[in-house]
Amino acid sequence: MAAVVGVDIAKRTFDLAILQPNGKHRTKSKLSNDNAGFSVFADWLQRYAVPGAWIVMEATGIYHEALAEHFHGMGYQIAVLNPAQIARYAQSQLQRSKTDKLDAKLIATYGQLHVEHLRAWQPEPVPVRQLRALTRRLEDLQSLRQMELNRLDVSPTTVQNSIQAVVQRLDEQIAWTLEQIKRHIDDDPDLRGKRDLLVSINGIAEKTAALIMAELGDIERFTDARAVTAFAGLDPRLQESGVYRGHTGISRTGSARLRTALYLPAVVALTYNPAIKAQAERLRARGKRRANKPSVQRCANCCASLTAY
């Protein structure tokens, strides 16, 4: 069985652990999350892991990407897990404490137990990563703008000019970022083709298409539409026990940004897209409940259909 190295990554440091044959862990703590730390990690791997070892870590925003790409380039097998998997495993083991070293041990143990089901991580194309950086920056700018507008509503006149100046500057940056997103997609034939296909769907405009492409990444890595639905956290979450039938919502174990991007297109599609509207009618005819207000749960099946359209 291949060796598994568990890595717990933070913004500035990471911890290592590998499960030994005697059931104990060999660990190393607080390596710097940069090239110097990667060099120490590489030496550690040479001493304590076989060349075909798995390096397993959680998806931690962008903090894991440099390490994963570095060691993927060195020929190691990389697995990037959904943090919910490790959190649920920790609960199943009744783990009461939480430290970086303990988390590294937990990841190593989980990876060793499930080594046959680990999926090899591949670095995403640079254009996709650049697009994601732009769309997330746009999201940050829009959030900052809304915060300033909220302050403007309750602020005294002595600071309103300052707030309006900040809003004006944010508007300029938002416009610039939108232009950069459009130019980036136009300059890449692959992204441009996918954008044109997405906007041909009723309810999806260019901004939404960019966000979907950025968060979904390479669509070819998914086996089918169900896998895309699960990635977005839109798969149904059943609650049944004996004769009890609870509310069926969505799992939300997936990309929140992708769910957000699909929400309004799903609402629009329920009204204006004949194929999606017909599907919604079929689901209601089969007894599926319809919420009184538009909600993410109501649009789950619709969003899943949009990803597979």
C-alpha positions in Angstrom: 0.0 0.0 0.0 1.3 3.4 -0.9 2.5 5.7 1.9 0.3 8.8 2.6 1.7 12.1 4.0 -0.9 14.3 5.6 -0.3 18.0 5.3 -2.2 20.7 7.3 -1.7 24.0 5.7 -2.2 27.5 7.0 -1.4 30.9 5.4 2.2 31.0 6.6 3.1 27.5 7.8 2.2 23.8 7.3 2.6 20.6 9.4 3.4 17.1 8.2 2.5 13.6 9.4 2.9 10.1 8.1 1.5 6.9 9.6 4.2 4.4 10.4 3.8 0.6 10.4 3.7 0.6 14.3 0.6 2.7 14.2 2.3 5.9 15.4 2.9 9.1 13.3 6.1 10.7 12.3 5.6 14.4 12.3 7.3 17.7 11.5 5.8 21.0 12.4 5.7 24.7 11.4 7.5 24.6 8.1 7.2 27.9 6.2 4.7 27.9 3.4 7.2 29.0 0.8 10.1 27.7 -1.2 12.3 27.4 1.8 9.7 25.2 3.6 9.1 23.2 0.4 12.8 22.4 0.3 12.8 21.1 3.9 9.6 19.1 3.1 11.3 17.6 0.0 14.3 16.4 2.1 11.9 15.0 4.7 10.1 13.0 2.0 13.3 11.6 0.7 14.1 10.2 4.2 10.7 9.0 5.3 8.4 8.4 2.2 8.7 6.3 -0.9 8.8 8.0 -4.3 5.2 7.0 -5.1 3.8 8.5 -1.9 0.5 10.4 -1.8 0.6 13.9 -0.4 -2.9 14.6 1.0 -4.2 18.0 2.1 -7.4 20.0 2.5 -8.6 22.7 0.1 -7.8 25.9 2.0 -8.7 28.7 -0.3 -5.4 29.5 -2.2 -3.0 28.6 0.6 -2.5 25.0 -0.5 -2.0 25.7 -4.2 1.7 26.6 -4.3 2.6 23.5 -2.3 0.4 21.2 -4.3 1.8 22.5 -7.6 5.4 22.3 -6.4 5.3 18.7 -5.4 3.1 17.7 -8.3 5.9 18.9 -10.5 8.3 16.7 -8.5 6.2 13.6 -9.5 4.3 13.0 -6.2 0.7 12.1 -6.2 -1.4 14.9 -4.8 -4.9 14.7 -3.3 -6.8 17.8 -2.3 -9.8 16.9 -0.1 -13.0 18.8 0.8 -12.5 20.1 4.4 -15.9 18.6 5.3 -14.5 15.1 4.8 -11.8 15.7 7.4 -14.1 17.5 9.8 -16.6 14.6 9.7 -13.9 12.1 10.1 -12.6 14.0 13.2 -16.1 13.9 14.6 -16.4 10.2 14.0 -13.1 9.7 16.0 -14.4 11.8 18.8 -11.4 14.1 18.5 -11.7 16.7 21.2 -8.7 18.9 20.6 -7.7 20.7 17.4 -4.1 21.7 16.6 -2.2 21.8 13.4 -0.1 18.7 14.3 -3.3 16.8 15.2 -4.9 17.8 12.0 -1.9 16.6 10.0 -2.1 13.2 11.7 -5.8 13.1 11.1 -5.4 13.8 7.4 -2.6 11.2 7.1 -4.7 8.5 8.8 -7.8 9.4 6.7 -5.8 9.3 3.5 -4.2 5.9 4.4 -7.6 4.4 5.2 -9.0 5.7 1.9 -5.9 5.5 -0.3 -7.7 3.4 -2.9 -10.3 6.1 -3.4 -8.0 9.2 -3.5 -8.3 11.2 -6.7 -5.2 12.6 -8.2 -5.1 16.4 -8.2 -4.0 18.2 -11.4 -3.0 21.9 -11.5 -5.5 24.0 -13.4 -4.6 25.8 -16.5 -3.1 29.2 -15.9 -5.9 31.1 -17.8 -8.5 29.6 -15.5 -6.5 30.5 -12.4 -6.1 34.1 -13.7 -9.8 34.3 -14.4 -10.7 33.1 -10.9 -8.4 35.7 -9.4 -10.1 38.4 -11.4 -13.7 37.2 -10.6 -12.9 36.9 -6.9 -11.3 40.3 -6.9 -14.5 41.7 -8.4 -16.5 40.0 -5.7 -14.3 41.6 -3.0 -14.6 45.1 -4.6 -18.4 44.8 -4.8 -18.6 43.7 -1.1 -16.5 46.7 -0.1 -18.7 49.0 -2.2 -21.8 47.7 -0.4 -20.2 48.1 3.0 -19.4 51.8 2.2 -23.0 52.4 0.9 -24.4 50.9 4.1 -22.2 53.3 6.1 -23.4 56.2 4.0 -27.0 55.6 5.0 -26.2 56.1 8.7 -23.1 58.4 8.7 -23.2 62.1 9.7 -22.6 64.6 7.0 -19.0 65.2 8.2 -17.9 61.9 6.7 -20.3 61.4 3.8 -17.9 63.1 1.3 -15.2 60.7 2.3 -17.5 57.7 1.9 -18.7 58.9 -1.5 -15.1 59.4 -2.6 -14.3 55.8 -1.7 -17.4 54.5 -3.5 -16.4 56.4 -6.6 -12.9 54.9 -6.5 -14.4 51.4 -6.0 -16.7 52.0 -9.0 -13.7 52.8 -11.1 -11.9 49.6 -9.9 -15.0 47.5 -10.5 -15.3 48.8 -14.1 -11.6 48.2 -14.7 -11.9 44.6 -13.3 -14.9 43.9 -15.4 -13.0 45.1 -18.5 -10.0 42.9 -17.6 -12.3 39.9 -17.2 -13.8 40.5 -20.6 -10.4 41.0 -22.2 -9.0 38.0 -20.6 -11.8 35.7 -21.9 -11.7 37.3 -25.4 -7.9 36.7 -25.6 -8.2 33.0 -24.8 -9.9 30.8 -27.5 -10.9 28.1 -25.0 -12.5 30.5 -22.5 -14.1 32.5 -25.3 -15.7 29.4 -26.7 -17.1 28.3 -23.3 -18.3 31.8 -22.6 -20.2 32.0 -25.9 -21.8 28.6 -25.2 -22.8 29.6 -21.7 -24.4 32.9 -22.7 -26.5 31.1 -25.3 -28.5 29.7 -22.4 -31.4 31.9 -21.4 -30.6 33.5 -18.0 -26.8 33.5 -18.2 -25.1 36.7 -19.1 -21.3 37.3 -19.5 -20.6 38.2 -15.9 -22.3 35.0 -14.7 -20.6 32.9 -17.4 -17.2 34.2 -16.2 -17.9 33.3 -12.6 -19.1 29.8 -13.6 -16.0 29.2 -15.7 -13.7 30.5 -12.9 -15.2 28.4 -10.1 -16.0 25.3 -12.1 -12.6 25.1 -13.7 -12.0 22.4 -16.3 -15.4 20.7 -17.0 -13.6 17.6 -18.4 -12.5 16.5 -14.9 -16.1 15.7 -14.1 -17.5 12.3 -15.1 -21.1 13.5 -15.5 -23.6 16.2 -14.6 -24.2 14.6 -11.2 -20.5 15.2 -10.3 -20.9 18.9 -11.3 -24.0 19.1 -9.1 -22.2 17.6 -6.2 -19.2 19.9 -6.7 -21.6 22.9 -6.4 -23.2 21.4 -3.3 -26.6 21.2 -5.1 -27.1 17.5 -4.7 -30.2 16.6 -2.6 -29.8 15.9 1.1 -32.4 13.4 2.2 -33.6 13.1 5.8 -35.5 9.8 6.2 -35.7 7.3 9.1 -38.4 4.7 9.3 -41.6 6.4 8.5 -40.2 9.8 9.1 -39.7 11.9 5.9 -38.0 15.2 6.7 -37.3 18.2 4.5 -35.2 17.5 1.5 -32.8 20.4 0.8 -29.4 20.6 -0.8 -26.2 19.4 0.8 -24.3 22.7 0.5 -21.1 20.5 0.6 -19.5 22.3 -2.3 -18.6 25.6 -3.9 -20.7 28.4 -2.3 -19.5 30.8 -5.0 -20.8 28.5 -7.8 -24.2 28.1 -6.1 -24.4 31.9 -5.8 -23.5 32.3 -9.5 -26.2 29.8 -10.5 -29.0 31.1 -8.3 -30.4 34.0 -10.3 -30.0 32.2 -13.6 -32.0 29.4 -12.2 -34.8 31.8 -11.1 -34.8 33.4 -14.6 -34.7 30.0 -16.3 -37.8 28.8 -14.3 -39.7 31.6 -16.0 -38.2 32.0 -19.4 -36.2 28.9 -20.4 -38.8 26.4 -21.9 -36.6 23.3 -21.2 -36.0 24.2 -17.5 -39.6 25.4 -17.0 -40.9 22.1 -18.4 -38.6 20.2 -16.1 -39.9 22.2 -13.1 -43.5 21.4 -14.1 -42.6 17.7 -14.3 -41.1 17.8 -10.8 -44.1 19.5 -9.4 -46.4 16.9 -11.1 -44.4 14.2 -9.3 -45.2 15.8 -5.9 -42.1 17.9 -5.4 -42.8 20.8 -3.1 -42.4 24.3 -4.3 -41.3 27.0 -1.8 -43.4 30.1 -1.4 -40.4 32.3 -2.1 -37.6 31.8 -4.6 -34.8 29.9 -2.7 -31.7 28.0 -3.5 -33.5 24.7 -2.5 -36.2 25.5 -5.0 -33.7 26.0 -7.8 -31.4 23.1 -7.0 -32.6 20.8 -9.8 -32.8 23.8 -12.1 -29.2 24.8 -11.4 -28.1 21.2 -11.9 -29.8 21.2 -15.3 -28.0 24.5 -16.3 -24.6 22.9 -15.6 -25.5 20.0 -17.8 -27.4 22.0 -20.5 
